[in-house]
Amino acid sequence: DCCVHLLREANGSFTFKLVVVQRLLKGKRDDENDNLEIVMESTDDLQDNGVMFFFTMAIADNAFKHFETLEKLLKARVPRGRDSWTLKWKDEALDRPVLRMVSSNGVHENRALTFASLRDQIVSLGKRVGYRDNVKIYVIRAGVANKIKDP
């Protein structure tokens, strides 16, 4: 599940916050209350802005109510008298996976990207750019964790 919040900052400016709740985690599928919640905040540096990456996918999917373009979304403001506002999803987007399978016919409407497909794509990409060994998703994840721990 994903929630997008527009927040009013103390200085009067606005920022977006993306909350991603991962359900059905490996080894924890029986406990509905044991979910992983990830909170991402929008940043000015677009290369580090996961919220903006998410927005581009949501806009391409026409997933937000009242916002058909990124320009309109970025002009959104918190209603007067409130400090935050949660953006609404279109009904048809509620159960649609964010990362979906792709074929020569385009992006699949409701079939989620599988780990095996992602792994194959990462390995193929590594070979195309000239890496001698197979690139593994775990190595990327570990590298990101190390970068966060010791920037």
N, C-alpha and C positions, 0 to 999 in steps of 0.2 A: 504494500500500500504506500502511496505517496501523498503528502500534503504540502502545499505551497502556501507560505504565510508572507504577507507584506507587512512589515513592521515600521512604525514611526520611531526614528532615533531621537535621542535627547536634544540634538541640535536642530531638529525639525526636518531632517532629510529622511529618506526612505530606503529600506533594504529588504531583500528577499531572503527567506530561509526555507530550505527544502528539508522535509523530514521523510525518510524512507524507512519503512518498517518491513523487515524481512521475516516472513513466516515460513513454517515448514522447513526449518533448518535441519541439516543432516544430524541424526542422533537425537533430535528434539521435536519430532513430529507429533508426539503424543501430548505435549503440554502446550495448550493454546496460549498460555500466559508467558511462555519462554520465547520471546521474540527479540531480534536484534534491531535496535533503533539507531539510525545514523542521521545526524543533523549536519547539513551543509549550509554555509552562509555564503552569500554572494560577495565577490571581491572585485576590485577595479581591474586587476590583472586578469585579462580574459583567458590566458593560457592555464591559469590555475583555478578557473571559475567553473566548478562542476555544475553549479546551478544553471549557468548560461547554456552549457552543453545539454542539460536536461530540457531546458526551455525550447531549444531548437528542435529537439525530437518531438516534444509535446505540440508545438505549433505546426510542425510538418504533419502530425497526426490529426490536427484540428481537434485537440482534446479538451481545451479550456472553454468554458462558457464565457461569452462576451469578449474573447480575445482571439482574433483570427491571425494577427501578425505580431511579430516580436516588438515592433515599434509601438503598437497599442499597449502591449503588456508592460513595456518599460515606462510608459507614461501613466500607469495605474497609480492611484493614490489611496491611502487609508481614508475611509469616510470620516467626516468631521465628527468630533466627539469620541473617537476610538483611537486606540494605540496600535491595533493590529487588525488584520483582515485575512481570512482564509479564502483563497481562490477556489472556485467551484469547477468540477469536471463535468463534461457532457456525459449523459447517461451511457451512451454507447462506448465511452472510453473507460468506464469504471473497471471493467474486467479484462481490458486489453493489456497484455504484457508490454512493458517498456522496451525490452530487448527481445526482438522476434526473429524467427527463422527467415532466411532470404533464399530465393531461388532465381533462376533466369527470368521468371515472370514478375519479380519484384518482392516486396516485403509481404510476408504472410500476415493476414489480418488478425489471427488470434492464436497462432502457434508460437510458444515461447522458445527463445534461443536455448539450446541444450548445451550442457557442459562439453559434450563430445564435439559438437559443431564449433564452439568457441575455441576449443583446444586445437582442432584441425586448422582453423583459420590462423591462429597465432603461430603454429608450427610452419604453415605455408608462408606466412609473411616473413618469418625469420629466415627461411631458405631463400626467398626472393631478394632479400636485402643483403644476403651473403654471409649470414652466420654459419659457422662450421657445424655447431651442435644445435640440436632442436631447442627452441625457446619454449619454456614451460610456464604455464600460468602461475604456478606456485613461486617460481623465481621472480616473476614480475611483482607479485604480491609481497614477497619478502623484501625486495628492493624498495618498494614504496614504504613499507613499514620501517625499514632502516633509515630512509630519508626523513620520514616524519620524526623518528626518535632522535636523529642527529643530523639536522639540516646543515 
